Amino acid sequence: MYHGEAYEVWELNEEDFQSRIIEYTSWEDYLNIFKNYNVDKRYTAHGILGSMHGIVIHKNSKVSNLKYDDFHLSCDIKHIDGFIDRKIAYLIKV
Protein backbone atom coordinates (compact mmCIF):
# COMPACT_ATOMS: atom_id res chain seq x y z
CA MET A 1 0.00 0.00 0.00
CA TYR A 2 1.39 3.40 -0.95
CA HIS A 3 0.88 6.79 0.60
CA GLY A 4 1.67 10.14 -0.97
CA GLU A 5 3.06 12.78 1.32
CA ALA A 6 3.15 16.46 0.55
CA TYR A 7 4.58 19.28 2.58
CA GLU A 8 3.58 22.92 2.19
CA VAL A 9 6.01 25.23 3.93
CA TRP A 10 5.56 28.93 4.63
CA GLU A 11 8.28 31.12 6.11
CA LEU A 12 8.88 34.83 5.44
CA ASN A 13 6.27 34.73 2.64
CA GLU A 14 8.28 32.11 0.75
CA GLU A 15 6.57 28.92 -0.36
CA ASP A 16 8.08 25.50 -0.89
CA PHE A 17 6.27 22.36 -1.91
CA GLN A 18 7.83 18.92 -1.65
CA SER A 19 6.24 15.57 -2.35
CA ARG A 20 7.13 11.90 -2.42
CA ILE A 21 5.43 8.54 -2.50
CA ILE A 22 6.22 6.22 0.38
CA GLU A 23 5.25 2.65 1.18
CA TYR A 24 3.85 2.04 4.65
CA THR A 25 2.40 -1.07 6.29
CA SER A 26 -1.17 0.28 6.27
CA TRP A 27 -3.12 3.53 6.22
CA GLU A 28 -4.17 2.88 9.82
CA ASP A 29 -0.53 2.51 10.92
CA TYR A 30 0.34 5.73 9.11
CA LEU A 31 -2.54 7.60 10.78
CA ASN A 32 -1.47 6.27 14.17
CA ILE A 33 1.86 8.08 13.83
CA PHE A 34 -0.07 11.34 14.06
CA LYS A 35 -2.93 10.26 16.33
CA ASN A 36 -0.58 8.71 18.92
CA TYR A 37 2.54 10.81 18.31
CA ASN A 38 5.43 10.13 20.71
CA VAL A 39 7.68 13.21 20.99
CA ASP A 40 10.68 11.02 21.87
CA LYS A 41 10.55 9.06 18.62
CA ARG A 42 11.54 9.99 15.06
CA TYR A 43 9.31 8.37 12.43
CA THR A 44 10.88 7.51 9.08
CA ALA A 45 9.71 6.06 5.77
CA HIS A 46 11.27 4.90 2.52
CA GLY A 47 10.27 6.31 -0.82
CA ILE A 48 9.18 3.80 -3.44
CA LEU A 49 11.64 5.24 -5.97
CA GLY A 50 14.52 4.33 -3.69
CA SER A 51 15.97 7.81 -3.31
CA MET A 52 13.33 9.61 -1.25
CA HIS A 53 14.06 8.18 2.19
CA GLY A 54 13.25 10.54 4.97
CA ILE A 55 11.51 11.52 8.11
CA VAL A 56 7.73 11.44 8.37
CA ILE A 57 7.85 13.48 11.59
CA HIS A 58 10.81 14.66 13.66
CA LYS A 59 11.36 14.10 17.37
CA ASN A 60 10.15 16.83 19.72
CA SER A 61 7.60 18.21 17.27
CA LYS A 62 4.01 19.19 18.00
CA VAL A 63 1.11 17.99 15.85
CA SER A 64 -1.94 20.26 15.61
CA ASN A 65 -5.01 20.74 13.41
CA LEU A 66 -5.04 17.00 12.65
CA LYS A 67 -7.77 16.01 10.20
CA TYR A 68 -8.11 12.66 8.45
CA ASP A 69 -10.51 10.26 6.83
CA ASP A 70 -10.20 6.97 4.95
CA PHE A 71 -8.02 8.52 2.22
CA HIS A 72 -6.65 11.92 3.39
CA LEU A 73 -4.61 13.40 6.22
CA SER A 74 -3.65 16.98 6.96
CA CYS A 75 -2.01 18.59 9.97
CA ASP A 76 0.43 21.25 11.07
CA ILE A 77 3.76 20.16 12.54
CA LYS A 78 5.68 22.60 14.68
CA HIS A 79 9.36 21.68 14.98
CA ILE A 80 11.47 22.29 18.08
CA ASP A 81 12.97 25.41 16.41
CA GLY A 82 9.50 26.90 15.85
CA PHE A 83 9.37 26.12 12.11
CA ILE A 84 5.90 24.95 10.99
CA ASP A 85 5.20 22.45 8.19
CA ARG A 86 1.77 21.65 6.85
CA LYS A 87 1.59 17.95 6.03
CA ILE A 88 -0.91 16.63 3.52
CA ALA A 89 -1.04 12.89 2.82
CA TYR A 90 -3.18 10.82 0.49
CA LEU A 91 -3.78 7.08 0.33
CA ILE A 92 -2.91 5.59 -3.07
CA LYS A 93 -4.13 2.04 -3.61
CA VAL A 94 -2.45 -0.15 -6.21
Backbone bond lengths (Angstrom), bond angles and torsions (degrees), N, CA, C in turn:
res aa  C-N    CA-C-N  psi(-1)  N-CA   C-N-CA  omega(-1)  CA-C   N-CA-C  phi
1 M - - - 1.435 - - 1.526 107.95 -
2 Y 1.315 117.05 136.24 1.453 121.71 -176.08 1.524 110.44 -113.76
3 H 1.300 115.07 149.85 1.454 121.23 178.88 1.516 108.25 -132.37
4 G 1.298 117.31 132.26 1.460 121.10 175.66 1.515 109.30 -93.19
5 E 1.302 116.09 132.87 1.452 120.55 177.21 1.519 108.30 -113.73
6 A 1.295 116.27 141.95 1.456 120.39 175.01 1.517 107.88 -136.94
7 Y 1.293 115.48 142.67 1.457 120.85 178.58 1.518 107.98 -121.56
8 E 1.310 117.30 129.68 1.458 121.61 171.49 1.518 105.71 -111.18
9 V 1.307 116.54 126.34 1.455 120.51 -174.87 1.521 109.24 -122.40
10 W 1.341 116.50 130.98 1.447 121.56 175.93 1.519 108.64 -122.97
11 E 1.316 117.04 127.99 1.456 121.50 173.31 1.521 107.07 -157.05
12 L 1.320 116.87 126.66 1.467 122.57 -179.59 1.525 111.42 53.04
13 N 1.334 116.38 42.47 1.464 123.54 178.98 1.519 113.94 61.63
14 E 1.317 118.05 17.49 1.458 121.31 175.29 1.519 107.58 -101.05
15 E 1.312 117.01 143.10 1.455 120.81 179.24 1.512 109.95 -117.43
16 D 1.317 115.37 143.44 1.451 122.77 177.26 1.520 106.37 -139.96
17 F 1.297 116.26 138.71 1.453 120.85 179.90 1.519 107.48 -130.68
18 Q 1.310 116.43 124.71 1.459 121.52 179.01 1.516 108.22 -127.29
19 S 1.312 116.70 144.46 1.463 118.89 177.89 1.524 109.67 -145.04
20 R 1.307 114.67 157.52 1.459 122.24 176.09 1.513 107.97 -159.69
21 I 1.302 116.08 162.57 1.462 121.80 174.34 1.520 106.90 -112.68
22 I 1.332 115.27 125.53 1.456 120.63 -179.80 1.527 109.57 -117.66
23 E 1.314 115.95 158.61 1.457 121.07 173.18 1.518 107.60 -106.56
24 Y 1.329 116.34 129.93 1.448 121.13 179.09 1.519 108.18 -131.44
25 T 1.311 117.47 160.17 1.467 121.16 -174.27 1.523 112.83 -58.62
26 S 1.336 116.76 -42.38 1.467 120.96 177.39 1.527 108.41 -163.14
27 W 1.318 115.86 162.44 1.459 121.07 177.19 1.531 109.77 -63.87
28 E 1.342 116.48 -38.66 1.458 120.51 179.22 1.526 111.30 -62.81
29 D 1.337 117.40 -42.31 1.468 120.50 177.45 1.523 110.95 -63.40
30 Y 1.324 116.32 -39.82 1.463 120.55 178.51 1.533 110.26 -63.78
31 L 1.327 117.46 -46.48 1.459 121.25 178.55 1.525 111.36 -59.98
32 N 1.330 116.43 -37.74 1.462 120.48 -178.06 1.525 112.66 -63.81
33 I 1.325 117.62 -25.30 1.469 119.56 174.53 1.518 109.25 -56.43
34 F 1.302 117.22 -42.71 1.458 122.68 -175.18 1.528 112.04 -86.79
35 K 1.330 117.19 -37.72 1.463 120.61 -179.69 1.527 111.29 -69.76
36 N 1.322 117.66 -35.30 1.463 122.62 -176.03 1.520 110.69 -120.62
37 Y 1.318 117.15 41.21 1.465 122.68 -174.53 1.526 112.23 -58.17
38 N 1.322 115.90 130.75 1.463 123.85 176.98 1.526 107.42 -107.32
39 V 1.326 118.15 114.25 1.465 121.81 -174.77 1.523 113.07 -64.24
40 D 1.324 117.83 -17.91 1.464 121.36 -179.23 1.523 113.23 -89.06
41 K 1.314 117.68 1.03 1.458 121.28 -176.35 1.528 110.64 -119.33
42 R 1.329 116.47 142.32 1.463 122.02 173.34 1.522 107.16 -103.15
43 Y 1.317 117.49 126.58 1.460 122.89 -177.75 1.519 109.21 -100.12
44 T 1.327 116.81 127.40 1.458 121.29 -178.36 1.525 110.77 -121.80
45 A 1.324 115.59 164.64 1.461 122.21 177.41 1.516 108.34 -151.47
46 H 1.314 115.63 158.66 1.461 121.94 179.15 1.519 109.57 -109.52
47 G 1.304 115.29 133.12 1.455 120.61 176.70 1.516 110.47 -71.92
48 I 1.325 117.29 148.29 1.455 120.00 -177.77 1.530 112.40 -74.07
49 L 1.332 117.85 -15.37 1.462 120.25 177.86 1.522 111.66 -85.89
50 G 1.335 116.62 -5.96 1.449 120.53 175.86 1.511 115.05 91.86
51 S 1.325 118.26 -18.37 1.455 119.74 -175.67 1.529 113.09 -115.14
52 M 1.304 118.42 2.81 1.464 121.38 -175.67 1.526 111.92 -111.06
53 H 1.339 115.96 42.73 1.457 120.17 176.77 1.515 108.14 -69.70
54 G 1.309 116.44 146.41 1.448 116.76 178.94 1.502 113.22 179.58
55 I 1.293 113.33 -171.53 1.456 121.97 -174.86 1.525 109.50 -96.23
56 V 1.313 116.02 129.58 1.457 121.38 174.79 1.522 108.99 -76.17
57 I 1.334 116.23 -44.15 1.461 121.47 176.32 1.528 108.46 -153.52
58 H 1.321 115.98 134.57 1.461 122.21 -177.59 1.529 111.60 -76.72
59 K 1.334 114.72 160.33 1.457 120.57 171.59 1.524 109.21 -63.24
60 N 1.315 115.49 155.13 1.464 122.92 173.79 1.522 114.15 58.54
61 S 1.317 116.67 30.32 1.461 121.41 176.10 1.525 108.87 -100.39
62 K 1.316 115.45 167.49 1.464 120.67 177.44 1.520 108.95 -123.17
63 V 1.325 116.47 126.99 1.461 122.55 178.98 1.529 108.38 -96.18
64 S 1.335 116.14 130.32 1.465 120.16 176.74 1.523 109.53 -140.94
65 N 1.303 116.01 167.21 1.476 123.12 179.03 1.528 111.91 54.13
66 L 1.333 116.62 37.72 1.465 121.20 -178.45 1.524 110.55 -72.30
67 K 1.326 115.02 124.66 1.461 122.72 175.84 1.517 107.44 -134.93
68 Y 1.336 116.65 138.12 1.459 119.63 179.60 1.518 110.10 -158.16
69 D 1.315 114.42 159.60 1.452 121.74 172.63 1.522 106.98 -143.85
70 D 1.315 117.83 -157.17 1.463 120.81 -176.57 1.527 113.81 -71.39
71 F 1.329 118.44 -11.74 1.461 121.26 -175.83 1.526 115.00 -137.00
72 H 1.337 119.08 -10.95 1.465 122.31 -173.74 1.525 111.10 -132.07
73 L 1.319 115.38 152.47 1.461 122.02 171.85 1.513 107.90 -143.57
74 S 1.314 116.84 140.07 1.462 121.01 170.81 1.519 107.81 -145.20
75 C 1.328 115.67 146.57 1.454 121.31 176.50 1.521 109.16 -167.01
76 D 1.320 115.05 166.88 1.455 121.69 172.31 1.516 107.37 -104.79
77 I 1.317 116.56 140.16 1.455 122.18 178.78 1.518 108.09 -123.78
78 K 1.328 115.05 116.18 1.462 120.21 178.06 1.528 108.41 -98.34
79 H 1.325 115.99 119.71 1.462 121.82 -178.99 1.526 109.90 -80.62
80 I 1.313 115.91 165.70 1.459 122.07 -176.81 1.537 111.94 -59.06
81 D 1.338 116.99 -26.75 1.473 120.56 179.45 1.532 112.72 -87.33
82 G 1.338 117.38 3.16 1.451 121.68 178.55 1.520 114.41 94.31
83 F 1.330 117.95 -9.32 1.459 122.45 179.47 1.527 109.32 -68.36
84 I 1.321 118.10 137.66 1.465 122.24 -177.92 1.525 110.35 -116.61
85 D 1.329 115.71 126.51 1.470 123.55 172.37 1.518 107.78 -105.43
86 R 1.310 116.69 146.70 1.459 120.88 166.48 1.518 106.61 -105.21
87 K 1.320 116.53 121.49 1.460 121.12 -179.58 1.516 108.72 -102.25
88 I 1.320 115.10 133.55 1.455 123.09 176.07 1.520 106.09 -129.29
89 A 1.327 116.73 125.59 1.468 120.88 -179.17 1.519 109.44 -129.99
90 Y 1.315 115.39 147.47 1.453 122.57 -179.21 1.529 109.14 -131.14
91 L 1.295 117.04 141.16 1.451 121.83 174.23 1.524 108.87 -82.35
92 I 1.314 116.40 129.80 1.469 122.69 176.95 1.515 106.78 -119.60
93 K 1.298 118.05 115.56 1.466 121.57 179.86 1.524 109.13 -96.71
94 V 1.319 115.23 135.52 1.472 120.43 177.18 1.499 110.78 -124.33
